[in-house]
Amino acid sequence: KPVQGELANWLAALRGEAEVAVPGEEGLGTVALAEAAYRSAELGRPVRYEIG
């Protein structure tokens, strides 16, 4: 169950017991890509997306 592992890592990082396994910047890129995919489907054409 990957989500449980990620959550456990995140909580450990909050407590100062570990480094975050996946940096927030990486998550932002994933969200930007998903939003671009939805927008592309909405418009029926390719769209550009930017990270940062």
mmJSON file of the N, C-alpha and C atoms, coordinates in Angstrom:
{"data_MODEL":{"atom_site":{
"group_PDB":["ATOM","ATOM","ATOM","ATOM","ATOM","ATOM","ATOM","ATOM","ATOM","ATOM","ATOM","ATOM","ATOM","ATOM","ATOM","ATOM","ATOM","ATOM","ATOM","ATOM","ATOM","ATOM","ATOM","ATOM","ATOM","ATOM","ATOM","ATOM","ATOM","ATOM","ATOM","ATOM","ATOM","ATOM","ATOM","ATOM","ATOM","ATOM","ATOM","ATOM","ATOM","ATOM","ATOM","ATOM","ATOM","ATOM","ATOM","ATOM","ATOM","ATOM","ATOM","ATOM","ATOM","ATOM","ATOM","ATOM","ATOM","ATOM","ATOM","ATOM","ATOM","ATOM","ATOM","ATOM","ATOM","ATOM","ATOM","ATOM","ATOM","ATOM","ATOM","ATOM","ATOM","ATOM","ATOM","ATOM","ATOM","ATOM","ATOM","ATOM","ATOM","ATOM","ATOM","ATOM","ATOM","ATOM","ATOM","ATOM","ATOM","ATOM","ATOM","ATOM","ATOM","ATOM","ATOM","ATOM","ATOM","ATOM","ATOM","ATOM","ATOM","ATOM","ATOM","ATOM","ATOM","ATOM","ATOM","ATOM","ATOM","ATOM","ATOM","ATOM","ATOM","ATOM","ATOM","ATOM","ATOM","ATOM","ATOM","ATOM","ATOM","ATOM","ATOM","ATOM","ATOM","ATOM","ATOM","ATOM","ATOM","ATOM","ATOM","ATOM","ATOM","ATOM","ATOM","ATOM","ATOM","ATOM","ATOM","ATOM","ATOM","ATOM","ATOM","ATOM","ATOM","ATOM","ATOM","ATOM","ATOM","ATOM","ATOM","ATOM","ATOM","ATOM","ATOM","ATOM"],
"id":[1,2,3,4,5,6,7,8,9,10,11,12,13,14,15,16,17,18,19,20,21,22,23,24,25,26,27,28,29,30,31,32,33,34,35,36,37,38,39,40,41,42,43,44,45,46,47,48,49,50,51,52,53,54,55,56,57,58,59,60,61,62,63,64,65,66,67,68,69,70,71,72,73,74,75,76,77,78,79,80,81,82,83,84,85,86,87,88,89,90,91,92,93,94,95,96,97,98,99,100,101,102,103,104,105,106,107,108,109,110,111,112,113,114,115,116,117,118,119,120,121,122,123,124,125,126,127,128,129,130,131,132,133,134,135,136,137,138,139,140,141,142,143,144,145,146,147,148,149,150,151,152,153,154,155,156],
"type_symbol":["N","C","C","N","C","C","N","C","C","N","C","C","N","C","C","N","C","C","N","C","C","N","C","C","N","C","C","N","C","C","N","C","C","N","C","C","N","C","C","N","C","C","N","C","C","N","C","C","N","C","C","N","C","C","N","C","C","N","C","C","N","C","C","N","C","C","N","C","C","N","C","C","N","C","C","N","C","C","N","C","C","N","C","C","N","C","C","N","C","C","N","C","C","N","C","C","N","C","C","N","C","C","N","C","C","N","C","C","N","C","C","N","C","C","N","C","C","N","C","C","N","C","C","N","C","C","N","C","C","N","C","C","N","C","C","N","C","C","N","C","C","N","C","C","N","C","C","N","C","C","N","C","C","N","C","C"],
"label_atom_id":["N","CA","C","N","CA","C","N","CA","C","N","CA","C","N","CA","C","N","CA","C","N","CA","C","N","CA","C","N","CA","C","N","CA","C","N","CA","C","N","CA","C","N","CA","C","N","CA","C","N","CA","C","N","CA","C","N","CA","C","N","CA","C","N","CA","C","N","CA","C","N","CA","C","N","CA","C","N","CA","C","N","CA","C","N","CA","C","N","CA","C","N","CA","C","N","CA","C","N","CA","C","N","CA","C","N","CA","C","N","CA","C","N","CA","C","N","CA","C","N","CA","C","N","CA","C","N","CA","C","N","CA","C","N","CA","C","N","CA","C","N","CA","C","N","CA","C","N","CA","C","N","CA","C","N","CA","C","N","CA","C","N","CA","C","N","CA","C","N","CA","C","N","CA","C","N","CA","C","N","CA","C"],
"label_alt_id":[null,null,null,null,null,null,null,null,null,null,null,null,null,null,null,null,null,null,null,null,null,null,null,null,null,null,null,null,null,null,null,null,null,null,null,null,null,null,null,null,null,null,null,null,null,null,null,null,null,null,null,null,null,null,null,null,null,null,null,null,null,null,null,null,null,null,null,null,null,null,null,null,null,null,null,null,null,null,null,null,null,null,null,null,null,null,null,null,null,null,null,null,null,null,null,null,null,null,null,null,null,null,null,null,null,null,null,null,null,null,null,null,null,null,null,null,null,null,null,null,null,null,null,null,null,null,null,null,null,null,null,null,null,null,null,null,null,null,null,null,null,null,null,null,null,null,null,null,null,null,null,null,null,null,null,null],
"label_comp_id":["LYS","LYS","LYS","PRO","PRO","PRO","VAL","VAL","VAL","GLN","GLN","GLN","GLY","GLY","GLY","GLU","GLU","GLU","LEU","LEU","LEU","ALA","ALA","ALA","ASN","ASN","ASN","TRP","TRP","TRP","LEU","LEU","LEU","ALA","ALA","ALA","ALA","ALA","ALA","LEU","LEU","LEU","ARG","ARG","ARG","GLY","GLY","GLY","GLU","GLU","GLU","ALA","ALA","ALA","GLU","GLU","GLU","VAL","VAL","VAL","ALA","ALA","ALA","VAL","VAL","VAL","PRO","PRO","PRO","GLY","GLY","GLY","GLU","GLU","GLU","GLU","GLU","GLU","GLY","GLY","GLY","LEU","LEU","LEU","GLY","GLY","GLY","THR","THR","THR","VAL","VAL","VAL","ALA","ALA","ALA","LEU","LEU","LEU","ALA","ALA","ALA","GLU","GLU","GLU","ALA","ALA","ALA","ALA","ALA","ALA","TYR","TYR","TYR","ARG","ARG","ARG","SER","SER","SER","ALA","ALA","ALA","GLU","GLU","GLU","LEU","LEU","LEU","GLY","GLY","GLY","ARG","ARG","ARG","PRO","PRO","PRO","VAL","VAL","VAL","ARG","ARG","ARG","TYR","TYR","TYR","GLU","GLU","GLU","ILE","ILE","ILE","GLY","GLY","GLY"],
"label_asym_id":["A","A","A","A","A","A","A","A","A","A","A","A","A","A","A","A","A","A","A","A","A","A","A","A","A","A","A","A","A","A","A","A","A","A","A","A","A","A","A","A","A","A","A","A","A","A","A","A","A","A","A","A","A","A","A","A","A","A","A","A","A","A","A","A","A","A","A","A","A","A","A","A","A","A","A","A","A","A","A","A","A","A","A","A","A","A","A","A","A","A","A","A","A","A","A","A","A","A","A","A","A","A","A","A","A","A","A","A","A","A","A","A","A","A","A","A","A","A","A","A","A","A","A","A","A","A","A","A","A","A","A","A","A","A","A","A","A","A","A","A","A","A","A","A","A","A","A","A","A","A","A","A","A","A","A","A"],
"label_entity_id":["1","1","1","1","1","1","1","1","1","1","1","1","1","1","1","1","1","1","1","1","1","1","1","1","1","1","1","1","1","1","1","1","1","1","1","1","1","1","1","1","1","1","1","1","1","1","1","1","1","1","1","1","1","1","1","1","1","1","1","1","1","1","1","1","1","1","1","1","1","1","1","1","1","1","1","1","1","1","1","1","1","1","1","1","1","1","1","1","1","1","1","1","1","1","1","1","1","1","1","1","1","1","1","1","1","1","1","1","1","1","1","1","1","1","1","1","1","1","1","1","1","1","1","1","1","1","1","1","1","1","1","1","1","1","1","1","1","1","1","1","1","1","1","1","1","1","1","1","1","1","1","1","1","1","1","1"],
"label_seq_id":[1,1,1,2,2,2,3,3,3,4,4,4,5,5,5,6,6,6,7,7,7,8,8,8,9,9,9,10,10,10,11,11,11,12,12,12,13,13,13,14,14,14,15,15,15,16,16,16,17,17,17,18,18,18,19,19,19,20,20,20,21,21,21,22,22,22,23,23,23,24,24,24,25,25,25,26,26,26,27,27,27,28,28,28,29,29,29,30,30,30,31,31,31,32,32,32,33,33,33,34,34,34,35,35,35,36,36,36,37,37,37,38,38,38,39,39,39,40,40,40,41,41,41,42,42,42,43,43,43,44,44,44,45,45,45,46,46,46,47,47,47,48,48,48,49,49,49,50,50,50,51,51,51,52,52,52],
"pdbx_PDB_ins_code":[null,null,null,null,null,null,null,null,null,null,null,null,null,null,null,null,null,null,null,null,null,null,null,null,null,null,null,null,null,null,null,null,null,null,null,null,null,null,null,null,null,null,null,null,null,null,null,null,null,null,null,null,null,null,null,null,null,null,null,null,null,null,null,null,null,null,null,null,null,null,null,null,null,null,null,null,null,null,null,null,null,null,null,null,null,null,null,null,null,null,null,null,null,null,null,null,null,null,null,null,null,null,null,null,null,null,null,null,null,null,null,null,null,null,null,null,null,null,null,null,null,null,null,null,null,null,null,null,null,null,null,null,null,null,null,null,null,null,null,null,null,null,null,null,null,null,null,null,null,null,null,null,null,null,null,null],
"Cartn_x":[0.836,0.0,0.883,1.251,2.179,1.727,0.441,-0.036,0.234,0.065,0.333,1.803,2.687,4.117,4.473,3.886,4.138,3.633,2.454,1.892,2.75,3.207,4.069,5.363,5.938,7.158,6.909,5.799,5.462,5.296,4.602,4.415,5.742,6.603,7.928,8.732,8.607,9.309,8.793,7.493,6.927,7.469,7.71,8.253,9.769,10.39,11.836,12.601,11.951,12.578,13.062,12.715,13.086,13.049,13.682,13.577,12.363,11.715,10.573,11.078,10.441,10.87,10.615,9.516,9.167,9.009,9.901,9.811,8.532,8.078,6.863,6.915,8.099,8.236,7.851,8.207,7.863,6.347,5.716,4.26,3.585,4.138,3.576,3.633,4.735,4.865,3.83,3.569,2.565,1.178,0.862,-0.443,-0.565,0.493,0.459,0.222,0.86,0.676,-0.757,-1.3,-2.68,-3.668,-3.447,-4.333,-4.257,-3.058,-2.903,-3.613,-3.559,-4.251,-5.761,-6.301,-7.733,-8.102,-7.283,-7.552,-7.508,-6.537,-6.417,-7.656,-8.138,-9.347,-10.558,-10.61,-11.707,-11.738,-10.549,-10.439,-10.356,-10.005,-9.858,-8.605,-7.584,-6.315,-5.181,-3.939,-2.805,-2.708,-2.229,-1.989,-0.59,-0.045,1.268,1.069,2.059,2.032,3.429,3.504,4.783,4.887,6.099,6.381,7.204,6.739,7.477,7.308],
"Cartn_y":[-1.178,0.0,1.244,1.706,2.83,4.098,4.392,5.636,5.631,4.488,4.405,4.666,4.145,4.383,5.844,6.482,7.906,8.743,8.408,9.139,8.951,7.721,7.45,8.248,8.33,9.101,10.575,11.088,12.499,12.838,11.97,12.205,12.143,11.199,11.11,12.373,12.913,14.15,15.313,15.369,16.421,16.351,15.13,14.952,15.137,15.36,15.539,14.24,13.135,11.815,11.309,11.987,11.527,12.692,12.496,13.443,13.047,14.017,13.726,12.962,11.833,10.985,11.648,12.377,13.046,14.534,15.357,16.793,17.407,18.471,19.146,19.618,20.036,20.497,19.394,18.172,17.037,16.845,17.008,16.9,17.985,19.198,20.291,19.976,19.365,18.982,17.949,17.01,15.982,16.595,17.525,18.194,19.019,19.725,20.527,19.642,18.487,17.561,17.034,16.668,16.169,17.251,18.489,19.589,19.83,19.731,19.911,18.796,17.58,16.465,16.689,17.126,17.426,18.557,19.593,20.745,20.32,19.487,18.985,18.195,17.348,16.566,17.484,18.515,19.488,20.219,20.626,21.42,20.567,19.306,18.42,18.687,19.229,19.517,19.496,19.371,19.429,20.807,20.842,22.107,22.089,23.256,23.377,23.492,23.034,23.25,23.586,24.37,24.799,24.374,24.077,23.739,24.88,25.435,26.486,27.763],
"Cartn_z":[0.0,0.0,0.0,-1.194,-1.314,-0.599,-0.607,0.014,1.514,2.152,3.595,3.884,3.033,3.21,3.042,2.037,1.812,2.979,3.478,4.614,5.86,6.093,7.252,7.145,5.935,5.736,5.994,5.501,5.669,7.147,7.881,9.319,10.062,9.689,10.314,10.025,8.82,8.475,9.311,9.532,10.381,11.801,12.268,13.621,13.657,12.494,12.428,12.468,12.183,12.256,10.903,9.826,8.487,7.515,6.374,5.272,4.439,3.839,2.977,1.754,1.45,0.334,-1.014,-1.132,-2.393,-2.107,-2.668,-2.409,-2.979,-2.37,-2.806,-4.248,-4.703,-6.085,-7.062,-6.722,-7.576,-7.62,-6.487,-6.432,-7.25,-7.225,-8.019,-9.505,-9.926,-11.331,-11.726,-10.839,-11.1,-11.217,-10.324,-10.373,-11.658,-12.038,-13.264,-14.483,-14.513,-15.625,-15.67,-14.513,-14.457,-14.897,-14.443,-14.845,-16.351,-16.914,-18.357,-19.118,-18.603,-19.254,-19.251,-18.121,-18.05,-19.006,-19.024,-19.897,-21.36,-21.71,-23.068,-23.471,-22.572,-22.848,-23.009,-22.185,-22.248,-23.588,-24.037,-25.257,-26.521,-26.364,-27.516,-28.327,-27.661,-28.343,-27.323,-27.793,-26.865,-26.204,-24.987,-24.292,-23.693,-23.487,-22.839,-21.335,-20.604,-19.162,-18.697,-17.643,-17.098,-15.652,-15.257,-13.864,-13.293,-12.168,-11.489,-12.173],
"occupancy":[1.0,1.0,1.0,1.0,1.0,1.0,1.0,1.0,1.0,1.0,1.0,1.0,1.0,1.0,1.0,1.0,1.0,1.0,1.0,1.0,1.0,1.0,1.0,1.0,1.0,1.0,1.0,1.0,1.0,1.0,1.0,1.0,1.0,1.0,1.0,1.0,1.0,1.0,1.0,1.0,1.0,1.0,1.0,1.0,1.0,1.0,1.0,1.0,1.0,1.0,1.0,1.0,1.0,1.0,1.0,1.0,1.0,1.0,1.0,1.0,1.0,1.0,1.0,1.0,1.0,1.0,1.0,1.0,1.0,1.0,1.0,1.0,1.0,1.0,1.0,1.0,1.0,1.0,1.0,1.0,1.0,1.0,1.0,1.0,1.0,1.0,1.0,1.0,1.0,1.0,1.0,1.0,1.0,1.0,1.0,1.0,1.0,1.0,1.0,1.0,1.0,1.0,1.0,1.0,1.0,1.0,1.0,1.0,1.0,1.0,1.0,1.0,1.0,1.0,1.0,1.0,1.0,1.0,1.0,1.0,1.0,1.0,1.0,1.0,1.0,1.0,1.0,1.0,1.0,1.0,1.0,1.0,1.0,1.0,1.0,1.0,1.0,1.0,1.0,1.0,1.0,1.0,1.0,1.0,1.0,1.0,1.0,1.0,1.0,1.0,1.0,1.0,1.0,1.0,1.0,1.0],
"B_iso_or_equiv":[0.0,0.0,0.0,0.0,0.0,0.0,0.0,0.0,0.0,0.0,0.0,0.0,0.0,0.0,0.0,0.0,0.0,0.0,0.0,0.0,0.0,0.0,0.0,0.0,0.0,0.0,0.0,0.0,0.0,0.0,0.0,0.0,0.0,0.0,0.0,0.0,0.0,0.0,0.0,0.0,0.0,0.0,0.0,0.0,0.0,0.0,0.0,0.0,0.0,0.0,0.0,0.0,0.0,0.0,0.0,0.0,0.0,0.0,0.0,0.0,0.0,0.0,0.0,0.0,0.0,0.0,0.0,0.0,0.0,0.0,0.0,0.0,0.0,0.0,0.0,0.0,0.0,0.0,0.0,0.0,0.0,0.0,0.0,0.0,0.0,0.0,0.0,0.0,0.0,0.0,0.0,0.0,0.0,0.0,0.0,0.0,0.0,0.0,0.0,0.0,0.0,0.0,0.0,0.0,0.0,0.0,0.0,0.0,0.0,0.0,0.0,0.0,0.0,0.0,0.0,0.0,0.0,0.0,0.0,0.0,0.0,0.0,0.0,0.0,0.0,0.0,0.0,0.0,0.0,0.0,0.0,0.0,0.0,0.0,0.0,0.0,0.0,0.0,0.0,0.0,0.0,0.0,0.0,0.0,0.0,0.0,0.0,0.0,0.0,0.0,0.0,0.0,0.0,0.0,0.0,0.0],
"pdbx_formal_charge":[null,null,null,null,null,null,null,null,null,null,null,null,null,null,null,null,null,null,null,null,null,null,null,null,null,null,null,null,null,null,null,null,null,null,null,null,null,null,null,null,null,null,null,null,null,null,null,null,null,null,null,null,null,null,null,null,null,null,null,null,null,null,null,null,null,null,null,null,null,null,null,null,null,null,null,null,null,null,null,null,null,null,null,null,null,null,null,null,null,null,null,null,null,null,null,null,null,null,null,null,null,null,null,null,null,null,null,null,null,null,null,null,null,null,null,null,null,null,null,null,null,null,null,null,null,null,null,null,null,null,null,null,null,null,null,null,null,null,null,null,null,null,null,null,null,null,null,null,null,null,null,null,null,null,null,null],
"auth_seq_id":[1,1,1,2,2,2,3,3,3,4,4,4,5,5,5,6,6,6,7,7,7,8,8,8,9,9,9,10,10,10,11,11,11,12,12,12,13,13,13,14,14,14,15,15,15,16,16,16,17,17,17,18,18,18,19,19,19,20,20,20,21,21,21,22,22,22,23,23,23,24,24,24,25,25,25,26,26,26,27,27,27,28,28,28,29,29,29,30,30,30,31,31,31,32,32,32,33,33,33,34,34,34,35,35,35,36,36,36,37,37,37,38,38,38,39,39,39,40,40,40,41,41,41,42,42,42,43,43,43,44,44,44,45,45,45,46,46,46,47,47,47,48,48,48,49,49,49,50,50,50,51,51,51,52,52,52],
"auth_comp_id":["LYS","LYS","LYS","PRO","PRO","PRO","VAL","VAL","VAL","GLN","GLN","GLN","GLY","GLY","GLY","GLU","GLU","GLU","LEU","LEU","LEU","ALA","ALA","ALA","ASN","ASN","ASN","TRP","TRP","TRP","LEU","LEU","LEU","ALA","ALA","ALA","ALA","ALA","ALA","LEU","LEU","LEU","ARG","ARG","ARG","GLY","GLY","GLY","GLU","GLU","GLU","ALA","ALA","ALA","GLU","GLU","GLU","VAL","VAL","VAL","ALA","ALA","ALA","VAL","VAL","VAL","PRO","PRO","PRO","GLY","GLY","GLY","GLU","GLU","GLU","GLU","GLU","GLU","GLY","GLY","GLY","LEU","LEU","LEU","GLY","GLY","GLY","THR","THR","THR","VAL","VAL","VAL","ALA","ALA","ALA","LEU","LEU","LEU","ALA","ALA","ALA","GLU","GLU","GLU","ALA","ALA","ALA","ALA","ALA","ALA","TYR","TYR","TYR","ARG","ARG","ARG","SER","SER","SER","ALA","ALA","ALA","GLU","GLU","GLU","LEU","LEU","LEU","GLY","GLY","GLY","ARG","ARG","ARG","PRO","PRO","PRO","VAL","VAL","VAL","ARG","ARG","ARG","TYR","TYR","TYR","GLU","GLU","GLU","ILE","ILE","ILE","GLY","GLY","GLY"],
"auth_asym_id":["A","A","A","A","A","A","A","A","A","A","A","A","A","A","A","A","A","A","A","A","A","A","A","A","A","A","A","A","A","A","A","A","A","A","A","A","A","A","A","A","A","A","A","A","A","A","A","A","A","A","A","A","A","A","A","A","A","A","A","A","A","A","A","A","A","A","A","A","A","A","A","A","A","A","A","A","A","A","A","A","A","A","A","A","A","A","A","A","A","A","A","A","A","A","A","A","A","A","A","A","A","A","A","A","A","A","A","A","A","A","A","A","A","A","A","A","A","A","A","A","A","A","A","A","A","A","A","A","A","A","A","A","A","A","A","A","A","A","A","A","A","A","A","A","A","A","A","A","A","A","A","A","A","A","A","A"],
"auth_atom_id":["N","CA","C","N","CA","C","N","CA","C","N","CA","C","N","CA","C","N","CA","C","N","CA","C","N","CA","C","N","CA","C","N","CA","C","N","CA","C","N","CA","C","N","CA","C","N","CA","C","N","CA","C","N","CA","C","N","CA","C","N","CA","C","N","CA","C","N","CA","C","N","CA","C","N","CA","C","N","CA","C","N","CA","C","N","CA","C","N","CA","C","N","CA","C","N","CA","C","N","CA","C","N","CA","C","N","CA","C","N","CA","C","N","CA","C","N","CA","C","N","CA","C","N","CA","C","N","CA","C","N","CA","C","N","CA","C","N","CA","C","N","CA","C","N","CA","C","N","CA","C","N","CA","C","N","CA","C","N","CA","C","N","CA","C","N","CA","C","N","CA","C","N","CA","C","N","CA","C","N","CA","C"],
"pdbx_PDB_model_num":[1,1,1,1,1,1,1,1,1,1,1,1,1,1,1,1,1,1,1,1,1,1,1,1,1,1,1,1,1,1,1,1,1,1,1,1,1,1,1,1,1,1,1,1,1,1,1,1,1,1,1,1,1,1,1,1,1,1,1,1,1,1,1,1,1,1,1,1,1,1,1,1,1,1,1,1,1,1,1,1,1,1,1,1,1,1,1,1,1,1,1,1,1,1,1,1,1,1,1,1,1,1,1,1,1,1,1,1,1,1,1,1,1,1,1,1,1,1,1,1,1,1,1,1,1,1,1,1,1,1,1,1,1,1,1,1,1,1,1,1,1,1,1,1,1,1,1,1,1,1,1,1,1,1,1,1]
}}}
